[in-house]
Amino acid sequence: PVSEAAAIDVWLKSLAPQPSPFLVHGRLSPAAERGQQLFESDRVACAKCHPAPLYPDLKAHDVGVRGELDERATLDTPTLVEAWRTAPYMHDGGYTTIEQLLTEGKHGGANKLRAEELADLVQFVLSL
């Protein structure tokens, strides 16, 4: 019934995200701060599709992962809030870690990063 769906919607909207265990005393670590700068940079451009504060742009994008059973090439941009506890990643669960998604999945501009920068970016995403 509609009233039950409305009540569930109200309840879901009342939920607050759980703080990430990757935060240090409730704040970003130095590595995550460096990762945030990369995330927001034009060089990596994560924030283009995952803008703060909830980290989805509410649009669908073709990110090059269409499988033979997928009906369409575009995927709705997911939030990155609580990404630390939502593995596996992508619509088909094909990546078990954020690092694997960024490297093997060639997602976003991560292929432009040195190993240390990639680690910082992963720390930021896991801190959300």
PyMOL CGO cylinders between C-alpha atoms (Angstrom):
from pymol import cmd
from pymol.cgo import CYLINDER

trace = [
    CYLINDER, 0.00, 0.00, 0.00, 0.96, 3.59, -0.60, 0.3, 1, 1, 1, 1, 1, 1,
    CYLINDER, 0.96, 3.59, -0.60, 0.89, 4.50, 3.10, 0.3, 1, 1, 1, 1, 1, 1,
    CYLINDER, 0.89, 4.50, 3.10, 3.46, 1.79, 3.92, 0.3, 1, 1, 1, 1, 1, 1,
    CYLINDER, 3.46, 1.79, 3.92, 5.73, 2.93, 1.10, 0.3, 1, 1, 1, 1, 1, 1,
    CYLINDER, 5.73, 2.93, 1.10, 5.46, 6.54, 2.30, 0.3, 1, 1, 1, 1, 1, 1,
    CYLINDER, 5.46, 6.54, 2.30, 6.30, 5.48, 5.86, 0.3, 1, 1, 1, 1, 1, 1,
    CYLINDER, 6.30, 5.48, 5.86, 9.33, 3.52, 4.66, 0.3, 1, 1, 1, 1, 1, 1,
    CYLINDER, 9.33, 3.52, 4.66, 10.46, 6.53, 2.63, 0.3, 1, 1, 1, 1, 1, 1,
    CYLINDER, 10.46, 6.53, 2.63, 10.21, 8.81, 5.67, 0.3, 1, 1, 1, 1, 1, 1,
    CYLINDER, 10.21, 8.81, 5.67, 12.13, 6.27, 7.78, 0.3, 1, 1, 1, 1, 1, 1,
    CYLINDER, 12.13, 6.27, 7.78, 14.88, 5.87, 5.18, 0.3, 1, 1, 1, 1, 1, 1,
    CYLINDER, 14.88, 5.87, 5.18, 15.32, 9.63, 4.91, 0.3, 1, 1, 1, 1, 1, 1,
    CYLINDER, 15.32, 9.63, 4.91, 15.69, 9.85, 8.70, 0.3, 1, 1, 1, 1, 1, 1,
    CYLINDER, 15.69, 9.85, 8.70, 18.72, 7.56, 8.75, 0.3, 1, 1, 1, 1, 1, 1,
    CYLINDER, 18.72, 7.56, 8.75, 22.12, 9.17, 9.23, 0.3, 1, 1, 1, 1, 1, 1,
    CYLINDER, 22.12, 9.17, 9.23, 25.26, 7.67, 7.68, 0.3, 1, 1, 1, 1, 1, 1,
    CYLINDER, 25.26, 7.67, 7.68, 27.62, 5.82, 9.98, 0.3, 1, 1, 1, 1, 1, 1,
    CYLINDER, 27.62, 5.82, 9.98, 31.00, 7.51, 10.47, 0.3, 1, 1, 1, 1, 1, 1,
    CYLINDER, 31.00, 7.51, 10.47, 33.77, 5.80, 8.58, 0.3, 1, 1, 1, 1, 1, 1,
    CYLINDER, 33.77, 5.80, 8.58, 36.27, 3.76, 10.59, 0.3, 1, 1, 1, 1, 1, 1,
    CYLINDER, 36.27, 3.76, 10.59, 38.91, 5.29, 8.30, 0.3, 1, 1, 1, 1, 1, 1,
    CYLINDER, 38.91, 5.29, 8.30, 38.45, 8.69, 9.98, 0.3, 1, 1, 1, 1, 1, 1,
    CYLINDER, 38.45, 8.69, 9.98, 40.98, 9.66, 12.66, 0.3, 1, 1, 1, 1, 1, 1,
    CYLINDER, 40.98, 9.66, 12.66, 39.21, 11.21, 15.64, 0.3, 1, 1, 1, 1, 1, 1,
    CYLINDER, 39.21, 11.21, 15.64, 36.32, 12.08, 13.31, 0.3, 1, 1, 1, 1, 1, 1,
    CYLINDER, 36.32, 12.08, 13.31, 38.56, 13.80, 10.76, 0.3, 1, 1, 1, 1, 1, 1,
    CYLINDER, 38.56, 13.80, 10.76, 40.28, 12.89, 7.52, 0.3, 1, 1, 1, 1, 1, 1,
    CYLINDER, 40.28, 12.89, 7.52, 43.76, 11.45, 7.88, 0.3, 1, 1, 1, 1, 1, 1,
    CYLINDER, 43.76, 11.45, 7.88, 46.62, 13.30, 6.14, 0.3, 1, 1, 1, 1, 1, 1,
    CYLINDER, 46.62, 13.30, 6.14, 46.49, 10.66, 3.36, 0.3, 1, 1, 1, 1, 1, 1,
    CYLINDER, 46.49, 10.66, 3.36, 42.72, 11.13, 2.95, 0.3, 1, 1, 1, 1, 1, 1,
    CYLINDER, 42.72, 11.13, 2.95, 43.20, 14.93, 2.83, 0.3, 1, 1, 1, 1, 1, 1,
    CYLINDER, 43.20, 14.93, 2.83, 45.65, 14.47, -0.04, 0.3, 1, 1, 1, 1, 1, 1,
    CYLINDER, 45.65, 14.47, -0.04, 43.15, 12.09, -1.63, 0.3, 1, 1, 1, 1, 1, 1,
    CYLINDER, 43.15, 12.09, -1.63, 40.40, 14.68, -1.32, 0.3, 1, 1, 1, 1, 1, 1,
    CYLINDER, 40.40, 14.68, -1.32, 42.53, 17.18, -3.23, 0.3, 1, 1, 1, 1, 1, 1,
    CYLINDER, 42.53, 17.18, -3.23, 42.99, 14.61, -6.01, 0.3, 1, 1, 1, 1, 1, 1,
    CYLINDER, 42.99, 14.61, -6.01, 39.28, 13.70, -5.93, 0.3, 1, 1, 1, 1, 1, 1,
    CYLINDER, 39.28, 13.70, -5.93, 38.32, 17.35, -6.46, 0.3, 1, 1, 1, 1, 1, 1,
    CYLINDER, 38.32, 17.35, -6.46, 41.06, 18.08, -9.01, 0.3, 1, 1, 1, 1, 1, 1,
    CYLINDER, 41.06, 18.08, -9.01, 40.51, 18.45, -12.75, 0.3, 1, 1, 1, 1, 1, 1,
    CYLINDER, 40.51, 18.45, -12.75, 43.28, 15.90, -13.25, 0.3, 1, 1, 1, 1, 1, 1,
    CYLINDER, 43.28, 15.90, -13.25, 41.28, 13.02, -11.76, 0.3, 1, 1, 1, 1, 1, 1,
    CYLINDER, 41.28, 13.02, -11.76, 37.82, 14.66, -11.90, 0.3, 1, 1, 1, 1, 1, 1,
    CYLINDER, 37.82, 14.66, -11.90, 36.01, 12.30, -9.50, 0.3, 1, 1, 1, 1, 1, 1,
    CYLINDER, 36.01, 12.30, -9.50, 33.90, 15.19, -8.19, 0.3, 1, 1, 1, 1, 1, 1,
    CYLINDER, 33.90, 15.19, -8.19, 32.47, 15.76, -11.67, 0.3, 1, 1, 1, 1, 1, 1,
    CYLINDER, 32.47, 15.76, -11.67, 30.20, 12.72, -11.25, 0.3, 1, 1, 1, 1, 1, 1,
    CYLINDER, 30.20, 12.72, -11.25, 30.48, 12.36, -7.47, 0.3, 1, 1, 1, 1, 1, 1,
    CYLINDER, 30.48, 12.36, -7.47, 30.04, 15.90, -6.08, 0.3, 1, 1, 1, 1, 1, 1,
    CYLINDER, 30.04, 15.90, -6.08, 29.86, 16.60, -2.34, 0.3, 1, 1, 1, 1, 1, 1,
    CYLINDER, 29.86, 16.60, -2.34, 28.01, 16.41, -0.03, 0.3, 1, 1, 1, 1, 1, 1,
    CYLINDER, 28.01, 16.41, -0.03, 26.33, 13.10, -0.93, 0.3, 1, 1, 1, 1, 1, 1,
    CYLINDER, 26.33, 13.10, -0.93, 28.70, 12.25, -3.81, 0.3, 1, 1, 1, 1, 1, 1,
    CYLINDER, 28.70, 12.25, -3.81, 26.32, 11.32, -6.66, 0.3, 1, 1, 1, 1, 1, 1,
    CYLINDER, 26.32, 11.32, -6.66, 25.36, 13.71, -9.46, 0.3, 1, 1, 1, 1, 1, 1,
    CYLINDER, 25.36, 13.71, -9.46, 21.99, 11.94, -9.85, 0.3, 1, 1, 1, 1, 1, 1,
    CYLINDER, 21.99, 11.94, -9.85, 22.72, 11.23, -13.51, 0.3, 1, 1, 1, 1, 1, 1,
    CYLINDER, 22.72, 11.23, -13.51, 23.44, 8.11, -15.54, 0.3, 1, 1, 1, 1, 1, 1,
    CYLINDER, 23.44, 8.11, -15.54, 26.81, 7.65, -17.24, 0.3, 1, 1, 1, 1, 1, 1,
    CYLINDER, 26.81, 7.65, -17.24, 28.42, 5.11, -19.55, 0.3, 1, 1, 1, 1, 1, 1,
    CYLINDER, 28.42, 5.11, -19.55, 31.54, 4.07, -17.64, 0.3, 1, 1, 1, 1, 1, 1,
    CYLINDER, 31.54, 4.07, -17.64, 32.50, 1.29, -20.01, 0.3, 1, 1, 1, 1, 1, 1,
    CYLINDER, 32.50, 1.29, -20.01, 31.42, -1.71, -17.95, 0.3, 1, 1, 1, 1, 1, 1,
    CYLINDER, 31.42, -1.71, -17.95, 28.38, -2.92, -19.87, 0.3, 1, 1, 1, 1, 1, 1,
    CYLINDER, 28.38, -2.92, -19.87, 28.04, -6.69, -19.64, 0.3, 1, 1, 1, 1, 1, 1,
    CYLINDER, 28.04, -6.69, -19.64, 26.28, -8.94, -22.12, 0.3, 1, 1, 1, 1, 1, 1,
    CYLINDER, 26.28, -8.94, -22.12, 23.21, -9.17, -19.87, 0.3, 1, 1, 1, 1, 1, 1,
    CYLINDER, 23.21, -9.17, -19.87, 22.97, -5.42, -19.17, 0.3, 1, 1, 1, 1, 1, 1,
    CYLINDER, 22.97, -5.42, -19.17, 20.00, -3.76, -20.86, 0.3, 1, 1, 1, 1, 1, 1,
    CYLINDER, 20.00, -3.76, -20.86, 21.75, -0.40, -21.15, 0.3, 1, 1, 1, 1, 1, 1,
    CYLINDER, 21.75, -0.40, -21.15, 25.26, 1.00, -21.14, 0.3, 1, 1, 1, 1, 1, 1,
    CYLINDER, 25.26, 1.00, -21.14, 24.58, 3.79, -18.65, 0.3, 1, 1, 1, 1, 1, 1,
    CYLINDER, 24.58, 3.79, -18.65, 24.58, 3.39, -14.88, 0.3, 1, 1, 1, 1, 1, 1,
    CYLINDER, 24.58, 3.39, -14.88, 23.13, 5.67, -12.23, 0.3, 1, 1, 1, 1, 1, 1,
    CYLINDER, 23.13, 5.67, -12.23, 25.94, 7.36, -10.30, 0.3, 1, 1, 1, 1, 1, 1,
    CYLINDER, 25.94, 7.36, -10.30, 26.01, 5.85, -6.81, 0.3, 1, 1, 1, 1, 1, 1,
    CYLINDER, 26.01, 5.85, -6.81, 26.72, 7.78, -3.65, 0.3, 1, 1, 1, 1, 1, 1,
    CYLINDER, 26.72, 7.78, -3.65, 30.16, 7.27, -2.19, 0.3, 1, 1, 1, 1, 1, 1,
    CYLINDER, 30.16, 7.27, -2.19, 28.94, 7.86, 1.36, 0.3, 1, 1, 1, 1, 1, 1,
    CYLINDER, 28.94, 7.86, 1.36, 29.67, 4.70, 3.34, 0.3, 1, 1, 1, 1, 1, 1,
    CYLINDER, 29.67, 4.70, 3.34, 31.60, 3.17, 0.44, 0.3, 1, 1, 1, 1, 1, 1,
    CYLINDER, 31.60, 3.17, 0.44, 33.80, 1.67, 3.16, 0.3, 1, 1, 1, 1, 1, 1,
    CYLINDER, 33.80, 1.67, 3.16, 31.04, -0.84, 3.89, 0.3, 1, 1, 1, 1, 1, 1,
    CYLINDER, 31.04, -0.84, 3.89, 29.31, -1.38, 0.58, 0.3, 1, 1, 1, 1, 1, 1,
    CYLINDER, 29.31, -1.38, 0.58, 31.69, -3.73, -1.25, 0.3, 1, 1, 1, 1, 1, 1,
    CYLINDER, 31.69, -3.73, -1.25, 31.60, -5.25, -3.76, 0.3, 1, 1, 1, 1, 1, 1,
    CYLINDER, 31.60, -5.25, -3.76, 31.49, -2.34, -6.17, 0.3, 1, 1, 1, 1, 1, 1,
    CYLINDER, 31.49, -2.34, -6.17, 29.83, -1.53, -9.51, 0.3, 1, 1, 1, 1, 1, 1,
    CYLINDER, 29.83, -1.53, -9.51, 26.43, -2.69, -10.62, 0.3, 1, 1, 1, 1, 1, 1,
    CYLINDER, 26.43, -2.69, -10.62, 27.54, -6.29, -10.96, 0.3, 1, 1, 1, 1, 1, 1,
    CYLINDER, 27.54, -6.29, -10.96, 29.77, -6.48, -7.88, 0.3, 1, 1, 1, 1, 1, 1,
    CYLINDER, 29.77, -6.48, -7.88, 32.76, -7.12, -10.11, 0.3, 1, 1, 1, 1, 1, 1,
    CYLINDER, 32.76, -7.12, -10.11, 35.29, -5.27, -7.93, 0.3, 1, 1, 1, 1, 1, 1,
    CYLINDER, 35.29, -5.27, -7.93, 35.96, -6.20, -4.32, 0.3, 1, 1, 1, 1, 1, 1,
    CYLINDER, 35.96, -6.20, -4.32, 37.93, -3.08, -3.36, 0.3, 1, 1, 1, 1, 1, 1,
    CYLINDER, 37.93, -3.08, -3.36, 37.91, 0.59, -4.30, 0.3, 1, 1, 1, 1, 1, 1,
    CYLINDER, 37.91, 0.59, -4.30, 41.52, 0.23, -5.46, 0.3, 1, 1, 1, 1, 1, 1,
    CYLINDER, 41.52, 0.23, -5.46, 40.57, -2.66, -7.76, 0.3, 1, 1, 1, 1, 1, 1,
    CYLINDER, 40.57, -2.66, -7.76, 37.67, -0.62, -9.16, 0.3, 1, 1, 1, 1, 1, 1,
    CYLINDER, 37.67, -0.62, -9.16, 39.96, 2.32, -9.91, 0.3, 1, 1, 1, 1, 1, 1,
    CYLINDER, 39.96, 2.32, -9.91, 42.77, 0.28, -11.42, 0.3, 1, 1, 1, 1, 1, 1,
    CYLINDER, 42.77, 0.28, -11.42, 41.38, -2.86, -13.02, 0.3, 1, 1, 1, 1, 1, 1,
    CYLINDER, 41.38, -2.86, -13.02, 38.04, -1.19, -13.73, 0.3, 1, 1, 1, 1, 1, 1,
    CYLINDER, 38.04, -1.19, -13.73, 39.86, 1.83, -15.16, 0.3, 1, 1, 1, 1, 1, 1,
    CYLINDER, 39.86, 1.83, -15.16, 37.23, 3.97, -13.49, 0.3, 1, 1, 1, 1, 1, 1,
    CYLINDER, 37.23, 3.97, -13.49, 37.67, 7.71, -13.64, 0.3, 1, 1, 1, 1, 1, 1,
    CYLINDER, 37.67, 7.71, -13.64, 41.10, 9.26, -13.96, 0.3, 1, 1, 1, 1, 1, 1,
    CYLINDER, 41.10, 9.26, -13.96, 42.90, 6.87, -11.60, 0.3, 1, 1, 1, 1, 1, 1,
    CYLINDER, 42.90, 6.87, -11.60, 45.09, 5.60, -14.43, 0.3, 1, 1, 1, 1, 1, 1,
    CYLINDER, 45.09, 5.60, -14.43, 46.87, 8.98, -14.25, 0.3, 1, 1, 1, 1, 1, 1,
    CYLINDER, 46.87, 8.98, -14.25, 47.97, 8.44, -10.64, 0.3, 1, 1, 1, 1, 1, 1,
    CYLINDER, 47.97, 8.44, -10.64, 51.19, 7.23, -9.06, 0.3, 1, 1, 1, 1, 1, 1,
    CYLINDER, 51.19, 7.23, -9.06, 50.82, 4.41, -6.50, 0.3, 1, 1, 1, 1, 1, 1,
    CYLINDER, 50.82, 4.41, -6.50, 50.99, 6.83, -3.54, 0.3, 1, 1, 1, 1, 1, 1,
    CYLINDER, 50.99, 6.83, -3.54, 48.37, 9.09, -5.05, 0.3, 1, 1, 1, 1, 1, 1,
    CYLINDER, 48.37, 9.09, -5.05, 46.08, 6.13, -5.73, 0.3, 1, 1, 1, 1, 1, 1,
    CYLINDER, 46.08, 6.13, -5.73, 46.44, 5.04, -2.10, 0.3, 1, 1, 1, 1, 1, 1,
    CYLINDER, 46.44, 5.04, -2.10, 45.56, 8.58, -0.93, 0.3, 1, 1, 1, 1, 1, 1,
    CYLINDER, 45.56, 8.58, -0.93, 42.49, 8.68, -3.19, 0.3, 1, 1, 1, 1, 1, 1,
    CYLINDER, 42.49, 8.68, -3.19, 41.33, 5.30, -1.88, 0.3, 1, 1, 1, 1, 1, 1,
    CYLINDER, 41.33, 5.30, -1.88, 41.76, 6.54, 1.70, 0.3, 1, 1, 1, 1, 1, 1,
    CYLINDER, 41.76, 6.54, 1.70, 39.57, 9.56, 0.95, 0.3, 1, 1, 1, 1, 1, 1,
    CYLINDER, 39.57, 9.56, 0.95, 36.79, 7.51, -0.64, 0.3, 1, 1, 1, 1, 1, 1,
    CYLINDER, 36.79, 7.51, -0.64, 36.86, 5.05, 2.25, 0.3, 1, 1, 1, 1, 1, 1,
    CYLINDER, 36.86, 5.05, 2.25, 36.62, 7.99, 4.70, 0.3, 1, 1, 1, 1, 1, 1,
    CYLINDER, 36.62, 7.99, 4.70, 33.29, 9.17, 3.32, 0.3, 1, 1, 1, 1, 1, 1,
]
cmd.load_cgo(trace, "trace")
